[in-house]
Amino acid sequence: MAFPKTVKTVKTVAASLAAAGIAAASIAYGTAAASAAPTAPTLVDTELGALQGSADAGVRSWLGVPYAAPPVDELRWASPEPADSWEGVREATEFGNVCAQGTAPMPGIPSTDEDCLYLNVYAPEKVRGDLPVMVWFHGGGNSYGAAEQYDPSRLVTEGGAVVVTVNYRQGLFGSMSHPALDEGGEVTSGNYGLEDQQEALRWVGENAGAFGGDADNVTIFGESGGGYDVCAHLASDSSAGLFDKAIMQSSPCTSDWAPSREEGQERDIAIAETLCPDAEDVEACLRGLKPEDLNAATVNEYEVQPVVGGPVMPVATADAIATGDINDVPVLVGINRDENQLMTGGMEVLSGHVMTDVEYLPTLEEQFGHLGAGAAEAIAAEYPLSDFENPAKALAAVQTDADWAANLSGTIDALSGQVPTFAYEMAVTGTPYFNEFQAPSWDMDAYHMVDVAFLFDTTMFADRRAEVEPLADLMVKSWTTFARTGDPDGRGRWHEADGDCDVRQLTPEGARTIDFADEHHLDFWKSLNA
């Protein structure tokens, strides 16, 4: 996942724990006509050859489909090449390899496989005509995670979409920017993972029809690191025409999320000096390293994000949006109301210590003292402990508003004058926590990453409580309706954003328009940063 840079004081701790239309809508949600439609085949012909998939519980799936040549040997740190065709029928019933990545908690899956450029396609079992296509880029800070962790069955069966989940190169394999890798005097390094995503989108454009999808109605969506990648494509000339709509979850595009080329090169030169200390040919040495050595090289650097100044992302997404140099497509962008509860909850679990009231002000002084004398006291007065269940939730609210909410507001302002922009906030209490980790001593709310547990079936999280199921239904419907029509409501009740007063809050009780700036104290933060 990717966090705004001003929460670096808690980011390291958190990383150790976390990763980690009316008629159209009625068709999507299962009218009698749809239920009576004939069953579609699981044997399909693609441009590269025939694929045999499987069907279960109303979903047809094709797993482990190659969309690019294996990026191994001389193709390590090279732009992706098209995948080879095959003769006969290729079985597509098992996931492809997880892309090489080191050891990390959710959403990481340790792997040393570089042959990993595979995608998965999910489509309704019943034939429904040309369906919207949704292409998912998973989170994990462009360093961890895999497509197989996200089962989009509800988006398929309830939302009536064809969903494609994509593996793409992670960590140094996807974002290495050592100058020795640049080719022909041009800057070609640093964006390999983003280039993989572009190649996957080209595959979708050529093959969506074979699965019942509409190649002229493709939505890219992602969460955290994957959502920031969507920002990169939104701002990239080289991604123009590859998609028609964009959804960014917990990834406000105006955040300072990606390192500069200078920062990336400084990091990667230092890595090369460690791994290839006496090499006369640094490029050859780097290309000859074992994947496990490259994984280990960033063990103390949780995120290795794409580098600004690469072929896909020549300038920072914030700068591209500010100058209006973006692709003209509708956008849905938002955050979770309590993003940083992931950090404060993670600190409690890792330390074994429950934050006390007397620690609140000193923690504010430590994290926000750079804003000047009296800043911590002013924050404590704006966010009094009496307003919160405990000091950890108070601190999380402060951090969330200072970074996530402020950046979402800036993103709304920057995008809304240029493209159709819809903004949301997910708000819910008592959400499921990660299966593999001890939960904090208090119930978590809408923390960073939990939104994926409402859109996908995933073993990363415990089961949702029955009380929050209406929110999952609302999000699935909103996301797929946006993919189909460019309007997440389909009935005109969700207005295009024209400032902070047009943010739609999504809750188990339904959706309502809120004054986002007021709820997140944005005027206070503007005055504090003045």
RODO-2510 file (C-alpha; in nm, 4 decimals, decimal comma):
residues 530
     n   res          X          Y          Z
     1     m     0,0000     0,0000     0,0000
     2     a     0,1101     0,3593    -0,0437
     3     f     0,0890     0,6182     0,2319
     4     p     0,1223     0,9970     0,2038
     5     k     0,4748     1,0916     0,2980
     6     t     0,3890     1,3061     0,5987
     7     v     0,2910     0,9985     0,7993
     8     k     0,6395     0,8516     0,7783
     9     t     0,6676     0,8605     1,1557
    10     v     0,4101     0,5809     1,1784
    11     k     0,4494     0,4333     0,8326
    12     t     0,7381     0,2052     0,9224
    13     v     0,5495     0,0515     1,2116
    14     a     0,2340     0,0162     1,0060
    15     a     0,4216    -0,1466     0,7200
    16     s     0,5359    -0,4214     0,9495
    17     l     0,1746    -0,5117     1,0179
    18     a    -0,0281    -0,4209     0,7122
    19     a     0,0997    -0,4553     0,3683
    20     a     0,0594    -0,4297     0,4210
    21     g    -2,8169     0,3585    -1,5213
    22     i    -3,1585     0,2582    -1,4065
    23     a    -3,2187     0,0036    -1,6783
    24     a    -2,8572    -0,0984    -1,6871
    25     a    -2,8502    -0,1444    -1,3136
    26     s    -3,1588    -0,3628    -1,3177
    27     i    -3,0024    -0,5798    -1,5844
    28     a    -2,6824    -0,6060    -1,3803
    29     y    -2,8666    -0,7064    -1,0682
    30     g    -3,0404    -1,0063    -1,2181
    31     t    -3,3684    -0,9460    -1,3946
    32     a    -3,5789    -1,2382    -1,5101
    33     a    -3,4472    -1,1869    -1,8613
    34     a    -3,0892    -1,2225    -1,7426
    35     s    -3,1604    -1,5325    -1,5356
    36     a    -3,3234    -1,6932    -1,8376
    37     a    -3,0221    -1,6240    -2,0606
    38     p    -2,8297    -1,9224    -2,1941
    39     t    -2,5122    -2,0414    -2,0254
    40     a    -2,1974    -1,9134    -2,1931
    41     p    -1,9070    -2,1427    -2,2792
    42     t    -1,5889    -2,1832    -2,0779
    43     l    -1,3892    -2,2635    -2,3931
    44     v    -1,3023    -1,9364    -2,5647
    45     d    -1,0778    -1,8295    -2,8498
    46     t    -0,8365    -1,5418    -2,7848
    47     e    -0,5920    -1,3749    -3,0199
    48     l    -0,3157    -1,6003    -2,8848
    49     g    -0,5062    -1,9288    -2,8760
    50     a    -0,7908    -2,1226    -2,7181
    51     l    -0,8450    -2,1144    -2,3395
    52     q    -1,0347    -2,3689    -2,1334
    53     g    -1,1688    -2,2145    -1,8161
    54     s    -1,4150    -2,3336    -1,5555
    55     a    -1,7484    -2,2282    -1,4071
    56     d    -1,8739    -2,2202    -1,0504
    57     a    -2,1532    -2,0406    -0,8633
    58     g    -2,2527    -1,8282    -1,1609
    59     v    -1,8975    -1,7209    -1,2520
    60     r    -1,6861    -1,8346    -1,5432
    61     s    -1,3136    -1,7910    -1,4851
    62     w    -0,9915    -1,8233    -1,6798
    63     l    -0,6855    -1,8176    -1,4567
    64     g    -0,3161    -1,7778    -1,5228
    65     v    -0,3545    -1,6323    -1,8729
    66     p    -0,0249    -1,4980    -2,0113
    67     y    -0,0514    -1,1415    -2,1373
    68     a     0,3212    -1,0786    -2,1930
    69     a     0,6389    -1,2779    -2,2386
    70     p     0,8130    -1,3876    -1,9173
    71     p     1,0337    -1,0934    -1,8057
    72     v     1,3364    -1,3141    -1,7419
    73     d     1,6981    -1,3154    -1,8534
    74     e     1,7468    -1,0281    -2,0990
    75     l     1,3851    -0,9166    -2,0425
    76     r     1,4473    -0,8446    -1,6756
    77     w     1,4199    -0,4651    -1,6524
    78     a     1,2910    -0,4322    -2,0065
    79     s     0,9578    -0,3205    -2,1434
    80     p     0,7171    -0,6133    -2,1653
    81     e     0,7090    -0,8099    -2,4882
    82     p     0,3908    -0,9717    -2,6259
    83     a     0,3220    -1,3257    -2,5087
    84     d     0,3717    -1,6130    -2,7524
    85     s     0,0718    -1,7828    -2,9066
    86     w     0,0056    -2,1524    -2,8479
    87     e    -0,1351    -2,4480    -3,0381
    88     g    -0,4358    -2,6423    -2,9179
    89     v    -0,6251    -2,5606    -2,6003
    90     r    -0,4509    -2,4083    -2,2983
    91     e    -0,5905    -2,5018    -1,9586
    92     a    -0,6701    -2,1884    -1,7599
    93     t    -0,7835    -2,3262    -1,4270
    94     e    -0,4877    -2,2410    -1,2030
    95     f    -0,3353    -1,9070    -1,1084
    96     g    -0,0042    -1,8041    -1,2596
    97     n     0,3081    -1,7428    -1,0554
    98     v     0,3111    -1,4639    -0,7990
    99     c     0,5593    -1,1952    -0,9008
   100     a     0,8894    -1,1957    -0,7114
   101     q     0,8661    -1,0120    -0,3788
   102     g     1,0166    -1,0299    -0,0367
   103     t     0,8736    -1,1311     0,2979
   104     a     0,6041    -0,8997     0,4305
   105     p     0,2710    -0,9189     0,6090
   106     m    -0,0475    -0,8708     0,4137
   107     p    -0,0725    -0,8290     0,1247
   108     g     0,2642    -0,9906     0,0595
   109     i     0,3231    -1,3425    -0,0755
   110     p     0,6973    -1,4255    -0,0700
   111     s     0,8100    -1,5325    -0,4167
   112     t     1,1201    -1,5584    -0,6323
   113     d     0,9302    -1,6105    -0,9613
   114     e     1,0001    -1,3580    -1,2341
   115     d     0,7870    -1,5470    -1,4875
   116     c     0,4715    -1,3885    -1,3518
   117     l     0,2958    -1,1734    -1,6106
   118     y    -0,0410    -1,3467    -1,5973
   119     l    -0,3947    -1,2225    -1,5553
   120     n    -0,7262    -1,3750    -1,4564
   121     v    -1,0616    -1,3172    -1,6265
   122     y    -1,3986    -1,3547    -1,4538
   123     a    -1,7313    -1,3291    -1,6374
   124     p    -2,0969    -1,4093    -1,5677
   125     e    -2,2028    -1,7650    -1,6468
   126     k    -2,5101    -1,6333    -1,8274
   127     v    -2,4787    -1,4584    -2,1636
   128     r    -2,5749    -1,0910    -2,1261
   129     g    -2,4246    -0,9161    -2,4267
   130     d    -2,1384    -0,6686    -2,4171
   131     l    -2,0572    -0,6092    -2,0499
   132     p    -1,8394    -0,3410    -1,8914
   133     v    -1,4850    -0,4555    -1,8273
   134     m    -1,3118    -0,3733    -1,4987
   135     v    -0,9351    -0,4214    -1,4721
   136     w    -0,7979    -0,4453    -1,1163
   137     f    -0,4491    -0,3387    -1,0111
   138     h    -0,3925    -0,4685    -0,6578
   139     g    -0,2415    -0,2688    -0,3746
   140     g     0,0797    -0,3308    -0,1847
   141     g     0,2913    -0,0249    -0,2579
   142     n     0,3945    -0,1700    -0,5950
   143     s     0,6094    -0,4039    -0,3885
   144     y     0,3827    -0,6804    -0,2580
   145     g     0,0634    -0,8700    -0,3339
   146     a    -0,0902    -1,0658    -0,6179
   147     a    -0,4029    -1,0803    -0,8312
   148     e    -0,5032    -1,4196    -0,6903
   149     q    -0,5798    -1,2621    -0,3523
   150     y    -0,8858    -1,0835    -0,4928
   151     d    -1,1914    -1,2861    -0,5948
   152     p    -1,4293    -1,0498    -0,7806
   153     s    -1,7267    -1,2880    -0,7931
   154     r    -1,9729    -1,0348    -0,6499
   155     l    -1,8711    -0,7708    -0,9031
   156     v    -1,9419    -1,0333    -1,1697
   157     t    -2,2640    -1,1930    -1,0481
   158     e    -2,4289    -0,8956    -0,8798
   159     g    -2,2706    -0,6171    -1,0822
   160     g    -2,2768    -0,7783    -1,4243
   161     a    -1,9173    -0,6961    -1,5141
   162     v    -1,6278    -0,8812    -1,6700
   163     v    -1,3402    -0,8403    -1,4231
   164     v    -0,9710    -0,8853    -1,5004
   165     t    -0,7152    -0,9057    -1,2185
   166     v    -0,3515    -0,8503    -1,3120
   167     n    -0,0126    -0,9592    -1,1836
   168     y     0,2577    -0,7026    -1,2556
   169     r     0,6241    -0,6750    -1,1574
   170     q     0,6804    -0,5691    -0,7965
   171     g     0,9557    -0,3965    -0,6008
   172     l     1,2907    -0,3581    -0,7721
   173     f     1,1748    -0,5838    -1,0546
   174     g     0,9080    -0,3292    -1,1443
   175     s     1,0664     0,0016    -1,0453
   176     m     1,4469    -0,0297    -1,0611
   177     s     1,5876     0,2976    -1,1962
   178     h     1,9648     0,2483    -1,1969
   179     p     2,1094     0,4592    -1,4810
   180     a     2,2915     0,1521    -1,6158
   181     l     1,9522     0,0151    -1,7203
   182     d     1,8602     0,3106    -1,9407
   183     e     1,8865     0,2329    -2,3100
   184     g     1,9995     0,4288    -2,6142
   185     g     2,0631     0,7475    -2,4233
   186     e     1,6991     0,7660    -2,3207
   187     v     1,5397     0,7219    -1,9786
   188     t     1,3716     0,3813    -1,9999
   189     s     1,3960     0,2518    -1,6425
   190     g     1,1797     0,2885    -1,3353
   191     n     0,8295     0,2152    -1,4685
   192     y     0,8386    -0,1521    -1,5672
   193     g     0,5409    -0,2453    -1,3507
   194     l     0,3353     0,0369    -1,5006
   195     e     0,4380    -0,0816    -1,8466
   196     d     0,3187    -0,4313    -1,7539
   197     q    -0,0213    -0,2844    -1,6704
   198     q    -0,0315    -0,1119    -2,0071
   199     e     0,0454    -0,4410    -2,1807
   200     a    -0,2348    -0,6072    -1,9863
   201     l    -0,4723    -0,3335    -2,1024
   202     r    -0,3663    -0,3915    -2,4621
   203     w    -0,4471    -0,7609    -2,4132
   204     v    -0,7878    -0,6664    -2,2730
   205     g    -0,8564    -0,4429    -2,5713
   206     e    -0,7805    -0,7284    -2,8086
   207     n    -0,9598    -1,0060    -2,6211
   208     a    -1,2414    -0,8674    -2,4040
   209     g    -1,5056    -0,9660    -2,6585
   210     a    -1,4181    -1,3350    -2,6261
   211     f    -1,5398    -1,3236    -2,2650
   212     g    -1,8529    -1,1154    -2,3248
   213     g    -1,6844    -0,7865    -2,2426
   214     d    -1,7007    -0,4554    -2,4256
   215     a    -1,3506    -0,3505    -2,5286
   216     d    -1,4787     0,0045    -2,5704
   217     n    -1,5908     0,0254    -2,2069
   218     v    -1,2911    -0,0541    -1,9883
   219     t    -1,2545     0,0773    -1,6321
   220     i    -0,9242     0,0545    -1,4500
   221     f    -0,9438     0,0485    -1,0721
   222     g    -0,7049    -0,0045    -0,7873
   223     e    -0,6498     0,0491    -0,4176
   224     s    -0,3574     0,2192    -0,2463
   225     g    -0,0472     0,1430    -0,4558
   226     g    -0,2677     0,0052    -0,7343
   227     g    -0,4850     0,3148    -0,7127
   228     y    -0,1843     0,5416    -0,7447
   229     d    -0,0933     0,3430    -1,0564
   230     v    -0,4377     0,4342    -1,1909
   231     c    -0,3405     0,7975    -1,1245
   232     a    -0,0247     0,7424    -1,3272
   233     h    -0,2222     0,6050    -1,6227
   234     l    -0,4735     0,8874    -1,5939
   235     a    -0,1828     1,1299    -1,6344
   236     s     0,0128     0,9315    -1,8945
   237     d     0,0069     1,0071    -2,2665
   238     s     0,1253     0,6524    -2,3355
   239     s    -0,1843     0,5106    -2,1609
   240     a    -0,4264     0,7168    -2,3699
   241     g    -0,6943     0,5029    -2,5328
   242     l    -0,6275     0,1988    -2,3179
   243     f    -0,9175     0,2664    -2,0772
   244     d    -1,2401     0,4608    -2,0578
   245     k    -1,2958     0,5239    -1,6858
   246     a    -1,0827     0,5239    -1,3712
   247     i    -1,1410     0,4451    -1,0030
   248     m    -0,8829     0,5363    -0,7390
   249     q    -0,9380     0,3934    -0,3897
   250     s    -0,7321     0,5387    -0,1037
   251     s    -0,4992     0,6989    -0,3536
   252     p    -0,5517     1,0749    -0,4001
   253     c    -0,3562     1,1633    -0,7120
   254     t    -0,2141     1,4880    -0,5742
   255     s    -0,0284     1,2993    -0,2986
   256     d     0,3495     1,2989    -0,3119
   257     w     0,3505     0,9202    -0,3545
   258     a     0,6247     0,8431    -0,6053
   259     p     0,9967     0,9194    -0,5680
   260     s     1,1755     1,1495    -0,8079
   261     r     1,4195     0,9964    -1,0540
   262     e     1,7036     1,1384    -0,8463
   263     e     1,5695     0,9693    -0,5330
   264     g     1,5166     0,6416    -0,7160
   265     q     1,8616     0,6441    -0,8679
   266     e     2,0241     0,7279    -0,5359
   267     r     1,8480     0,4278    -0,3813
   268     d     1,9326     0,1918    -0,6666
   269     i     2,2959     0,2995    -0,7008
   270     a     2,3395     0,2259    -0,3307
   271     i     2,1795    -0,1166    -0,3800
   272     a     2,4098    -0,1893    -0,6731
   273     e     2,7142    -0,0895    -0,4712
   274     t     2,6100    -0,3386    -0,2045
   275     l     2,5212    -0,6257    -0,4362
   276     c     2,7874    -0,5656    -0,7037
   277     p     3,0729    -0,3949    -0,5132
   278     d     3,3552    -0,4801    -0,7517
   279     a     3,1697    -0,5228    -1,0787
   280     e     3,3212    -0,3610    -1,3877
   281     d     2,9910    -0,4126    -1,5726
   282     v     2,7228    -0,3085    -1,3230
   283     e     2,4354    -0,3793    -1,5617
   284     a     2,5533    -0,7337    -1,6275
   285     c     2,5989    -0,7941    -1,2563
   286     l     2,2503    -0,6656    -1,1734
   287     r     2,0913    -0,8753    -1,4438
   288     g     2,2717    -1,1815    -1,3174
   289     l     2,1591    -1,1500    -0,9546
   290     k     1,9266    -1,4079    -0,8052
   291     p     1,5725    -1,2884    -0,7336
   292     e     1,6150    -1,3632    -0,3634
   293     d     1,9152    -1,1275    -0,3516
   294     l     1,7107    -0,8457    -0,5013
   295     n     1,4250    -0,9177    -0,2614
   296     a     1,6633    -0,9006     0,0335
   297     a     1,8112    -0,5710    -0,0886
   298     t     1,4952    -0,3830     0,0033
   299     v     1,4077    -0,5638     0,3248
   300     n     1,4355    -0,2363     0,5180
   301     e     1,2573    -0,0325     0,2515
   302     y     0,8960    -0,1399     0,2495
   303     e     0,7824     0,0347    -0,0671
   304     v     0,9660     0,0568    -0,3981
   305     q     0,7307     0,2729    -0,5992
   306     p     0,7478     0,3643    -0,9701
   307     v     0,9816     0,6534    -1,0335
   308     v     0,8772     0,9928    -1,1638
   309     g     1,0609     1,0683    -1,4869
   310     g     1,0106     0,7257    -1,6411
   311     p     0,8493     0,6402    -1,9744
   312     v     0,4968     0,6035    -1,8304
   313     m     0,5173     0,8714    -1,5611
   314     p     0,7370     1,1510    -1,6995
   315     v     0,6119     1,3982    -1,4367
   316     a     0,4492     1,3603    -1,0963
   317     t     0,0768     1,2907    -1,1144
   318     a     0,0019     1,6042    -0,9117
   319     d     0,1931     1,8176    -1,1623
   320     a     0,0276     1,6519    -1,4626
   321     i    -0,3183     1,7124    -1,3183
   322     a    -0,2351     2,0725    -1,2283
   323     t    -0,1371     2,1462    -1,5886
   324     g    -0,4404     1,9643    -1,7320
   325     d    -0,2288     1,7032    -1,9073
   326     i    -0,4527     1,4052    -1,8285
   327     n    -0,6678     1,1579    -2,0176
   328     d    -1,0269     1,2719    -2,0598
   329     v    -1,2207     0,9977    -1,8809
   330     p    -1,4715     0,9951    -1,5931
   331     v    -1,3159     0,9413    -1,2518
   332     l    -1,4370     0,7972    -0,9195
   333     v    -1,1993     0,8783    -0,6340
   334     g    -1,2207     0,8473    -0,2578
   335     i    -1,0788     0,7404     0,0740
   336     n    -1,1830     0,5504     0,3836
   337     r    -1,2920     0,7765     0,6679
   338     d    -1,0480     0,6262     0,9211
   339     e    -0,7479     0,5420     0,7011
   340     n    -0,4838     0,5760     0,9688
   341     q    -0,6480     0,3472     1,2209
   342     l    -0,4396     0,0872     1,0400
   343     m    -0,1270     0,2647     1,1647
   344     t    -0,2347     0,3351     1,5208
   345     g    -0,3829    -0,0123     1,5595
   346     g    -0,0673    -0,1616     1,4174
   347     m     0,1513     0,0273     1,6620
   348     e    -0,0506    -0,1116     1,9519
   349     v    -0,0229    -0,4705     1,8302
   350     l     0,3482    -0,4493     1,7526
   351     s     0,4413    -0,2794     2,0769
   352     g     0,1977    -0,4618     2,3000
   353     h     0,1198    -0,1238     2,4502
   354     v    -0,2214     0,0467     2,4557
   355     m    -0,1856     0,4204     2,4008
   356     t    -0,2911     0,6270     2,7018
   357     d    -0,4432     0,9712     2,7311
   358     v    -0,1237     1,1238     2,8686
   359     e     0,0675     1,0092     2,5590
   360     y    -0,1625     1,1909     2,3161
   361     l    -0,0116     1,5397     2,3316
   362     p     0,3550     1,4230     2,3289
   363     t     0,2784     1,2078     2,0237
   364     l     0,1250     1,5083     1,8482
   365     e     0,4316     1,7138     1,9345
   366     e     0,6577     1,4444     1,7915
   367     q     0,4648     1,4093     1,4667
   368     f     0,3497     1,7658     1,4045
   369     g     0,6035     1,9801     1,5896
   370     h     0,7547     2,0785     1,2554
   371     l     0,4441     2,2919     1,1946
   372     g     0,5614     2,5351     1,4590
   373     a     0,5288     2,6243     1,8242
   374     g     0,1866     2,5529     1,9639
   375     a     0,0807     2,3311     1,6729
   376     a     0,0392     2,0206     1,8855
   377     e    -0,1700     2,2067     2,1416
   378     a    -0,3895     2,3499     1,8652
   379     i    -0,4415     2,0028     1,7173
   380     a    -0,5287     1,8587     2,0578
   381     a    -0,7872     2,1330     2,1022
   382     e    -0,9338     2,0694     1,7561
   383     y    -0,9435     1,6942     1,8194
   384     p    -1,0173     1,6619     2,1937
   385     l    -0,9934     1,3160     2,3421
   386     s    -1,3497     1,3512     2,4678
   387     d    -1,4679     1,3199     2,1066
   388     f    -1,3143     0,9761     2,0601
   389     e    -1,3396     0,6252     2,1990
   390     n    -0,9689     0,6192     2,2797
   391     p    -0,6487     0,8174     2,2078
   392     a    -0,5461     0,5800     1,9265
   393     k    -0,8622     0,6667     1,7345
   394     a    -0,8085     1,0364     1,8055
   395     l    -0,4540     1,0175     1,6681
   396     a    -0,5783     0,8248     1,3648
   397     a    -0,8356     1,0962     1,2923
   398     v    -0,5659     1,3638     1,3122
   399     q    -0,3346     1,1753     1,0777
   400     t    -0,6132     1,0845     0,8347
   401     d    -0,7380     1,4425     0,8055
   402     a    -0,3903     1,5949     0,7760
   403     d    -0,2904     1,3676     0,4894
   404     w    -0,5575     1,1532     0,3258
   405     a    -0,8476     1,3988     0,3549
   406     a    -0,6398     1,7022     0,2608
   407     n    -0,4986     1,5229    -0,0415
   408     l    -0,8407     1,3974    -0,1506
   409     s    -0,9709     1,7546    -0,1317
   410     g    -0,6811     1,8718    -0,3467
   411     t    -0,7403     1,5909    -0,5939
   412     i    -1,1106     1,6750    -0,6229
   413     d    -1,0275     2,0410    -0,6852
   414     a    -0,7677     1,9543    -0,9480
   415     l    -0,9737     1,6948    -1,1371
   416     s    -1,3263     1,8326    -1,1179
   417     g    -1,2626     2,1196    -1,3567
   418     q    -1,1187     1,8867    -1,6188
   419     v    -1,3020     1,5522    -1,6221
   420     p    -1,6306     1,4194    -1,4786
   421     t    -1,5328     1,3537    -1,1178
   422     f    -1,7268     1,1636    -0,8533
   423     a    -1,5927     1,1580    -0,4976
   424     y    -1,6715     0,9279    -0,2061
   425     e    -1,5830     0,8425     0,1496
   426     m    -1,6352     0,4942     0,2926
   427     a    -1,7629     0,5183     0,6529
   428     v    -1,8405     0,2169     0,8701
   429     t    -1,7720     0,0900     1,2212
   430     g    -1,6787    -0,2573     1,3371
   431     t    -1,5030    -0,3802     1,0241
   432     p    -1,3254    -0,7142     0,9730
   433     y    -0,9538    -0,7323     1,0521
   434     f    -0,6721    -0,9290     0,8902
   435     n    -0,6987    -1,3027     0,9440
   436     e    -0,3297    -1,3579     1,0072
   437     f    -0,2762    -1,0888     1,2697
   438     q    -0,3852    -1,0114     1,6193
   439     a    -0,6378    -0,7286     1,6198
   440     p    -0,6021    -0,4181     1,8388
   441     s    -0,7889    -0,4033     2,1686
   442     w    -1,0595    -0,1854     2,0087
   443     d    -1,2914    -0,2320     1,7115
   444     m    -1,1554    -0,1026     1,3836
   445     d    -1,3590     0,1205     1,1562
   446     a    -1,3001     0,2270     0,7931
   447     y    -0,9225     0,1815     0,8029
   448     h    -0,6792     0,1691     0,5127
   449     m    -0,7284    -0,1319     0,2845
   450     v    -1,0501    -0,2627     0,4415
   451     d    -1,2507    -0,1354     0,1436
   452     v    -1,1255    -0,4298    -0,0624
   453     a    -1,2984    -0,6635     0,1825
   454     f    -1,6284    -0,5032     0,0791
   455     l    -1,5704    -0,5368    -0,2957
   456     f    -1,3905    -0,8708    -0,3170
   457     d    -1,4037    -1,2092    -0,1534
   458     t    -1,0604    -1,2442     0,0020
   459     t    -0,9063    -1,4680     0,2634
   460     m    -0,6917    -1,1796     0,3854
   461     f    -0,9761    -1,0556     0,6054
   462     a    -1,2169    -1,2095     0,8536
   463     d    -1,5798    -1,2336     0,7469
   464     r    -1,7893    -0,9179     0,7391
   465     r    -2,0606    -0,8815     1,0030
   466     a    -2,4191    -0,9057     0,8781
   467     e    -2,4779    -0,5466     0,9906
   468     v    -2,2310    -0,4081     0,7359
   469     e    -2,3436    -0,6179     0,4377
   470     p    -2,5596    -0,3362     0,2972
   471     l    -2,2427    -0,1305     0,2521
   472     a    -2,0793    -0,4113     0,0542
   473     d    -2,3905    -0,4280    -0,1649
   474     l    -2,3852    -0,0504    -0,2129
   475     m    -2,0179    -0,0418    -0,3084
   476     v    -2,0481    -0,3307    -0,5562
   477     k    -2,3483    -0,1633    -0,7168
   478     s    -2,1846     0,1817    -0,7267
   479     w    -1,8552     0,0589    -0,8704
   480     t    -2,0160    -0,1537    -1,1425
   481     t    -2,2760     0,1097    -1,2296
   482     f    -1,9941     0,3610    -1,2723
   483     a    -1,8100     0,1124    -1,4938
   484     r    -2,1208     0,0671    -1,7043
   485     t    -2,2459     0,4251    -1,7302
   486     g    -1,9883     0,6679    -1,5935
   487     d    -2,2278     0,7570    -1,3096
   488     p    -2,1925     0,5561    -0,9849
   489     d    -2,5557     0,6115    -0,8912
   490     g    -2,7213     0,5722    -1,2291
   491     r    -3,0096     0,7932    -1,1208
   492     g    -2,8484     1,1335    -1,0868
   493     r    -2,8426     1,1479    -0,7080
   494     w    -2,4631     1,1322    -0,6916
   495     h    -2,3603     1,4704    -0,8274
   496     e    -2,0315     1,5348    -0,9977
   497     a    -1,7895     1,6863    -0,7510
   498     d    -1,7391     2,0590    -0,7640
   499     g    -1,5564     2,1006    -0,4359
   500     d    -1,5645     1,9434    -0,0913
   501     c    -1,9424     1,9734    -0,0533
   502     d    -2,0048     1,7110    -0,3209
   503     v    -1,8481     1,4067    -0,1543
   504     r    -2,0769     1,1065    -0,1185
   505     q    -2,0428     0,9193     0,2094
   506     l    -2,1115     0,5462     0,1729
   507     t    -2,2378     0,3678     0,4847
   508     p    -2,4373     0,0546     0,5733
   509     e    -2,7391     0,2821     0,6087
   510     g    -2,7019     0,4148     0,2541
   511     a    -2,5375     0,7087     0,0795
   512     r    -2,5534     1,0775     0,1644
   513     t    -2,3765     1,3902     0,0485
   514     i    -2,1520     1,5444     0,3128
   515     d    -1,9524     1,8613     0,3662
   516     f    -1,6189     1,6812     0,3466
   517     a    -1,4115     1,9859     0,4413
   518     d    -1,6124     2,0428     0,7555
   519     e    -1,6131     1,6794     0,8666
   520     h    -1,2371     1,6556     0,8237
   521     h    -1,1393     1,9982     0,9683
   522     l    -0,9742     2,1043     0,6435
   523     d    -0,9986     2,4781     0,7147
   524     f    -0,8114     2,4152     1,0394
   525     w    -0,5343     2,2311     0,8580
   526     k    -0,5077     2,5035     0,5963
   527     s    -0,4638     2,7647     0,8691
   528     l    -0,2100     2,5478     1,0507
   529     n    -0,0061     2,5009     0,7340
   530     a    -0,0326     2,8660     0,6279
***
